C-alpha cells in the first residue's frame, strides 16, 4: 500500500513500520512520518481520522521528495 494514498478498506492499518525514531529537526517518526501526537492518538481514532493521518503522511513524504530534488 502506498503511503501517498489513504487506505479505503474499513479497517485502516497502522502506518507503523517498526522503525521508531523521532527526528528532532522535524518532529516526525523516521519510520512512519507521524508526529508524536498522531502516534499517541492512533488507537482511539475512528476510521475517517486514521485515513486523514494517512493523507497527511503522504503530503509530508511528497514535500520531502520535492525538497530533496
Buried (B, 14 or more C-beta within 10 A) or exposed (E): EEBBEBBEEEEBEEBEEEEEEBEEEEEBBEBBBBBEEBBEBBEEBEEEEBBBBBBBBBEBBEEEEEEEE
